């Protein structure tokens, strides 16, 4: 499965299956605009928002694996982010 992420100002991240062109999962939890995302080496997605939370998600089942609080998020800390 090849995945594509798209973010919304409402704080959601959508995961799309590129091969079948279908939205597979909507990840919800942020209270502000999503600013970026990066895929981890184990296949999960780390994404962050203006609400100063960083969330780790399993894109296959939509489970939030962890939430990290931050004083700020520097996108330079995440090479390859969008």
Secondary structure as GFF3:
##gff-version 3
##sequence-region A 1 82
A	DSSP	beta_strand	3	7	.	.	.	ID=ss1
A	DSSP	beta_strand	13	17	.	.	.	ID=ss2
A	DSSP	beta_strand	22	27	.	.	.	ID=ss3
A	DSSP	beta_strand	34	39	.	.	.	ID=ss4
A	DSSP	beta_strand	45	49	.	.	.	ID=ss5
A	DSSP	beta_strand	53	58	.	.	.	ID=ss6
A	DSSP	beta_strand	63	69	.	.	.	ID=ss7
A	DSSP	three_ten_helix	75	77	.	.	.	ID=ss8
###
